[in-house]
């Protein structure tokens, strides 16, 4: 059988791959998206499931309203799903054994708060902010103020943004202020709310899939890519596996699909599943190896409720130090159900690649034990600080998986890889995280897809 030929082959049907495919098909490119999982997993880590009428996300999905995903929808002629978030980010913080309102913390230090936070985000240019990429939030703040209220605010903000682990002020100051400034430009005001997608975050993928297929693009699910074919420093296409495994040791035949452009939209921690380091310069392969395990991981606990008095829906909650876990964690309520009387309370803890449980060693018994202990101790935290939430829940959902590459100093800005792979003509890498991704999560994937589309179209 003759080889198939496309203008662009995109490996991975997550948000990055779908965003880019929708943009390129709009530009008239013949695009093929290859996804190893089923169609219900399109959207990748943004895919959603169901428990009864409730949408369950793959981890916590409070999206940052930075305009990039909206821009892609505008270009492809689609409408963004409804935002069902009802609260603002002006929540409460549990520190030193008591709850404090974030607004009270800010009001008590208003002048210093404006000097350190507001003026930086509004007045500084992006070029000035980028100079803070390798400066921690803790260093940035403490060099400018000794006001404890402002320091506490930044500890909260750093944790909420998600790159912070058990030391909530180690987030990159450059990443934080870039994101805030981008949201100010998009919203016309300081960000006070996230974006919770009606139907779960997976609902974002639906219109993208429609746009791809309406314009002649093709999405093949349950299709595994053996490897990207590179010859003499130039992409030729991909080899896909064909067949149905009848015994565990069976090896499949492969078939070539040709394309002058191949885009890896798989997460960087899976990059060597489809790229051979023998096809890359040794220094570049080593750089990818260094980055590809530096993950920030999300553990989430979600409970389903129908008692309106059980939870205060006015905003998120941040616990500086859990009474049993000793860890910081966040909580929020989500209206993800078709039934207006039902809602979810979601709690999340972030862990790093170096600690147990390690995302990449979950086959080992010690890491399974560590994860179960984390969940059990955490539930005891919740029972102490939020009485009734655990006991009165109709259902409970646990998850543990990768969020992104950790966004701490030394791992952001110009340090991550470029979209264009070094030394390989026609190969593009858009899995998290590239130097073009200045925003977290889905909106960061959209930001990268916009830039990748520009680079690929410039080849034409």
C-alpha positions in Angstrom: 0.0 0.0 0.0 1.4 3.4 -1.0 2.3 5.8 1.8 -0.2 8.5 2.8 0.9 12.1 2.6 -0.2 15.1 4.6 1.1 18.7 4.9 1.4 18.4 8.7 1.2 15.4 11.0 0.5 16.3 14.6 1.3 13.6 17.2 -1.1 13.9 20.2 -4.7 15.0 20.5 -4.4 17.1 23.6 -5.3 20.8 23.7 -2.0 21.8 22.1 -2.5 19.5 19.2 -6.1 20.3 18.7 -5.6 24.0 18.9 -2.8 23.9 16.3 -4.7 21.6 14.0 -7.7 23.9 14.0 -5.6 26.9 13.2 -3.7 25.1 10.4 -6.8 23.6 8.7 -8.3 27.1 8.8 -5.2 28.2 6.8 -5.8 25.5 4.2 -3.3 22.9 5.4 -4.0 19.2 5.0 -3.6 18.0 8.6 -3.6 14.6 10.3 -3.9 14.4 14.1 -2.8 11.0 15.6 -4.0 10.1 19.2 -3.0 6.9 20.9 -6.2 6.9 23.1 -9.8 6.8 22.2 -11.9 9.7 21.0 -13.3 10.3 24.5 -9.7 11.2 25.5 -9.2 14.0 23.0 -8.2 17.1 24.9 -5.6 15.2 26.8 -5.2 16.4 30.4 -8.1 18.7 29.8 -10.5 15.8 29.1 -13.4 15.3 31.4 -15.4 12.4 32.7 -18.8 12.0 34.5 -20.1 10.9 37.9 -23.8 11.0 37.6 -24.7 14.5 36.3 -21.4 15.9 37.5 -18.4 16.6 35.2 -15.1 15.4 36.6 -11.9 17.0 35.3 -8.5 15.3 35.1 -7.2 17.3 38.0 -8.0 20.9 38.9 -8.9 23.0 35.9 -9.4 26.6 36.9 -8.3 28.2 33.7 -6.5 31.5 33.5 -8.4 34.1 31.4 -5.5 35.4 29.3 -7.2 35.7 25.9 -5.1 33.1 23.9 -7.8 30.4 23.8 -10.4 33.0 23.0 -8.2 34.2 20.1 -8.0 30.7 18.6 -11.8 30.3 18.8 -12.2 33.7 17.1 -9.9 32.7 14.3 -11.7 29.4 13.6 -15.2 30.9 14.0 -16.3 29.1 17.2 -17.8 30.3 20.5 -16.1 29.6 23.8 -18.1 27.4 26.2 -19.9 29.1 29.1 -17.9 30.0 32.2 -19.8 28.7 35.3 -17.4 30.1 37.9 -19.5 32.1 40.5 -16.8 33.2 42.9 -13.8 35.6 42.8 -10.2 35.0 43.9 -10.9 37.0 47.0 -11.0 33.9 49.2 -9.7 33.0 52.6 -6.3 31.8 53.9 -5.8 29.5 56.9 -2.5 30.5 58.6 -1.3 30.3 62.2 -4.4 28.4 63.2 -7.1 30.8 62.0 -8.9 31.9 58.8 -8.3 35.3 57.4 -10.0 37.0 54.4 -7.6 37.8 51.6 -9.3 41.2 51.2 -8.5 42.0 54.8 -4.9 41.1 54.3 -4.7 43.4 51.3 -6.6 46.3 53.0 -4.3 46.2 56.0 -1.3 46.8 53.7 -2.8 48.7 50.9 0.0 51.2 50.2 2.7 48.5 50.1 0.4 46.2 48.2 0.0 48.8 45.4 3.8 49.4 45.3 4.8 45.8 45.1 1.9 44.1 43.2 -0.3 46.6 41.3 2.4 48.9 40.0 4.6 46.0 38.8 1.8 44.3 36.9 0.4 47.5 35.4 3.4 49.8 34.9 6.3 47.4 34.1 6.8 46.4 30.5 6.9 42.7 29.4 10.6 43.1 28.8 11.1 44.3 32.4 8.9 41.5 33.7 10.9 38.9 31.8 14.0 39.9 33.7 12.2 38.4 36.8 11.9 34.9 35.2 14.7 33.5 37.4 13.8 35.5 40.5 11.6 33.7 43.0 8.5 35.4 44.3 10.0 35.3 47.8 13.1 37.2 46.7 11.1 39.7 44.7 8.8 40.6 47.5 11.2 40.6 50.4 13.6 42.8 48.5 10.8 45.4 48.2 8.9 45.3 51.5 9.0 43.9 55.0 5.2 44.2 55.3 3.9 40.8 56.4 0.5 41.3 54.9 2.0 41.7 51.4 4.3 38.8 52.0 1.3 36.6 53.0 -0.6 37.8 49.9 2.2 36.7 47.6 2.5 33.3 49.4 -1.2 32.8 48.6 -0.9 34.1 45.1 2.1 32.0 44.3 0.3 28.8 45.5 -2.9 29.6 43.6 -1.0 30.1 40.3 0.4 26.6 40.7 4.1 26.4 40.4 4.9 26.3 44.1 5.0 22.9 45.8 5.4 22.9 49.5 7.3 26.1 49.5 4.6 28.4 48.2 6.8 31.4 47.4 9.3 29.6 45.1 7.2 30.4 42.0 8.9 32.5 39.3 8.1 36.2 39.8 8.4 36.7 36.0 5.9 34.0 35.2 3.5 35.4 37.8 3.6 39.0 36.7 3.5 38.1 33.0 0.3 36.1 33.6 -1.3 38.9 35.6 -0.4 41.6 33.1 -1.7 39.4 30.2 -5.0 39.0 32.1 -5.2 42.8 32.8 -4.9 43.4 29.0 -7.6 40.8 28.3 -10.1 41.6 31.0 -9.5 45.3 31.4 -9.0 44.9 35.1 -7.0 42.9 37.6 -7.9 39.1 37.5 -10.4 38.2 40.1 -12.0 35.0 38.7 -10.9 31.8 36.9 -12.7 30.1 34.1 -14.6 26.9 35.0 -16.0 25.4 31.7 -19.6 24.3 31.7 -19.6 20.6 31.2 -16.0 20.3 32.4 -12.8 21.5 30.8 -13.1 18.8 28.2 -15.9 20.8 26.6 -13.2 23.2 25.2 -12.1 20.4 22.8 -15.4 19.8 21.1 -15.6 23.0 18.9 -11.9 22.5 18.0 -12.6 18.9 16.8 -15.6 20.3 14.8 -13.4 23.0 13.2 -10.7 20.5 12.2 -13.1 18.0 10.6 -15.3 20.6 9.0 -12.3 21.9 7.0 -11.0 18.5 5.9 -8.6 17.7 8.7 -8.4 14.2 10.0 -8.2 12.9 13.5 -7.3 9.2 14.0 -7.7 7.9 17.6 -6.4 4.6 19.0 -3.4 5.1 16.8 0.1 4.7 18.3 3.1 6.4 16.7 6.1 4.2 16.8 8.5 7.0 16.0 9.1 10.2 14.1 11.1 9.4 10.9 14.1 11.7 10.6 16.7 11.3 7.8 19.7 13.5 7.3 18.5 16.1 9.7 15.1 16.5 8.1 11.6 15.1 9.0 10.1 12.6 6.6 7.0 11.7 8.5 6.0 9.1 11.2 5.7 5.4 11.5 2.5 4.2 13.0 1.8 0.8 14.6 -0.8 -1.5 13.0 -2.5 -4.5 14.4 -4.3 -5.9 17.5 -2.2 -7.4 20.3 -3.1 -11.0 20.8 -0.4 -11.9 23.3 1.5 -9.5 25.6 4.8 -9.8 23.8 3.5 -9.3 20.3 5.3 -6.7 18.2 3.3 -4.8 15.5 4.1 -4.0 11.9 4.6 -0.3 11.2 3.4 1.9 8.3 4.8 5.2 7.1 2.8 8.4 6.9 4.8 11.1 5.0 4.8 14.8 5.9 7.3 17.6 5.5 6.2 18.9 9.0 5.7 16.8 12.1 4.6 18.4 15.3 5.1 16.6 18.7 2.1 17.6 20.8 2.8 15.0 23.4 3.9 16.2 26.8 7.7 16.6 27.1 7.9 13.9 29.7 6.7 11.5 27.0 8.9 12.9 24.2 11.2 10.0 24.0 8.3 7.6 23.3 8.2 9.0 19.8 11.6 10.6 19.3 14.8 8.7 19.1 17.7 10.4 20.8 19.9 8.9 18.1 18.3 11.3 15.6 19.2 14.3 17.7 22.4 16.1 18.6 23.8 14.7 21.8 23.7 18.0 23.6 20.0 18.6 22.6 18.9 15.1 23.6 20.6 15.7 27.0 18.8 19.0 27.4 15.4 17.3 26.7 16.4 14.5 29.2 17.1 17.2 31.8 13.8 18.9 31.4 11.4 16.0 30.7 11.0 14.8 34.3 10.9 18.2 36.1 7.1 18.0 36.6 4.7 19.6 38.9 2.0 17.1 39.8 -1.5 17.5 41.0 -3.3 15.3 43.6 -7.0 16.1 43.8 -9.9 15.1 46.0 -13.4 16.0 44.8 -16.6 15.4 46.7 -20.2 15.7 45.5 -22.8 17.6 47.6 -26.3 18.9 47.6 -26.4 20.7 51.0 -26.1 24.5 50.2 -25.1 25.2 53.8 -22.1 22.9 53.8 -19.8 25.2 51.9 -19.2 28.9 51.6 -19.1 29.5 47.8 -17.7 33.1 48.0 -14.2 32.1 46.9 -11.3 29.6 47.1 -9.6 28.5 50.3 -5.9 28.2 50.9 -4.5 26.2 53.8 -0.9 27.2 54.6 -0.1 24.1 56.5 -2.5 21.1 56.9 -2.8 19.9 60.5 -2.0 16.3 59.5 -0.2 16.5 56.2 1.9 19.6 57.1 1.4 20.6 53.5 -0.2 23.7 51.9 -3.3 23.0 49.7 -6.2 24.8 48.0 -9.9 24.2 47.8 -12.8 25.6 45.8 -16.4 24.8 44.9 -17.5 24.1 41.4 -21.0 24.2 39.8 -20.4 21.4 37.3 -23.7 19.6 37.5 -26.8 19.8 35.4 -28.8 19.8 38.7 -28.6 23.3 40.2 -28.9 21.8 43.7 -25.7 19.8 43.3 -22.1 21.0 43.4 -18.6 19.8 43.9 -15.9 20.7 46.4 -12.5 20.2 45.0 -9.2 20.1 46.9 -5.7 20.0 45.4 -2.2 19.4 46.6 0.9 19.9 44.4 4.0 17.6 44.5 7.4 17.7 42.8 9.2 15.1 40.7 11.8 14.5 43.4 9.5 13.3 46.2 7.3 10.3 47.0 4.9 9.6 45.5 6.8 10.1 42.2 4.6 10.2 39.1 7.1 8.2 37.1 7.5 5.4 39.7 3.9 4.6 40.4 4.4 0.9 39.5 6.5 0.6 42.7 4.8 -0.4 45.9 6.5 2.2 48.0 5.2 5.0 45.8 1.6 3.5 45.8 1.8 3.4 49.6 3.1 7.0 49.8 0.2 8.2 47.6 -2.4 6.4 49.6 -1.0 7.8 52.8 -1.0 11.3 51.3 -4.7 11.0 50.4 -5.6 9.5 53.8 -3.8 12.2 55.8 -5.2 14.9 53.6 -8.7 13.7 54.2 -8.0 14.1 57.9 -7.0 17.7 57.2 -10.2 18.3 55.4 -12.3 16.7 58.2 -10.7 19.0 60.8 -10.9 22.2 58.8 -14.2 21.6 56.9 -16.5 19.5 59.1 -19.1 17.6 57.2 -17.6 17.8 53.7 -16.2 14.3 53.8 -18.9 12.7 55.9 -21.9 14.1 53.9 -20.5 13.6 50.4 -22.5 11.5 48.0 -19.4 10.5 46.1 -15.6 11.0 46.2 -13.1 11.1 43.4 -9.3 10.9 43.7 -6.8 11.7 41.0 -3.0 12.1 40.7 -1.2 13.2 37.5 1.1 15.7 35.9 0.1 19.4 35.7 3.1 20.9 33.9 6.8 21.3 34.1 7.5 23.1 37.3 7.5 26.9 36.9 10.2 27.8 39.3 13.3 30.0 38.7 15.7 28.4 36.3 13.0 26.4 34.6 11.0 29.1 32.8 11.6 32.0 30.5 14.3 31.2 27.9 15.4 28.1 29.7 12.9 25.6 28.2 13.1 24.4 24.7 12.1 26.3 21.6 9.1 25.3 19.4 11.5 24.5 16.5 13.6 21.4 17.3 17.3 22.1 17.2 19.0 20.5 14.2 15.9 18.8 12.6 14.2 20.6 9.7 10.4 20.3 9.9 10.2 19.1 13.5 8.2 21.2 16.0 7.7 20.6 19.7 4.6 22.1 21.4 4.1 19.8 24.4 4.7 21.5 27.7 6.7 23.4 28.1 8.4 25.6 25.5 9.9 29.0 25.8 6.8 30.4 24.1 4.5 29.3 26.9 4.2 32.2 29.3 0.9 31.2 30.8 -0.2 28.1 32.6 -2.3 25.2 31.4 -4.9 25.4 28.5 -4.2 29.0 27.8 -0.5 28.3 27.7 -1.1 25.5 25.2 -3.1 28.0 23.1 -0.3 30.5 23.3 2.1 28.0 22.0 -0.3 26.8 19.2 -0.6 30.4 18.0 3.1 30.8 17.7 3.6 27.3 16.2 1.0 28.1 13.5 2.8 31.3 12.6 6.2 29.5 12.3 4.7 26.7 10.2 2.9 29.1 7.9 6.1 31.1 7.5 7.6 28.0 5.8 5.0 28.1 3.1 
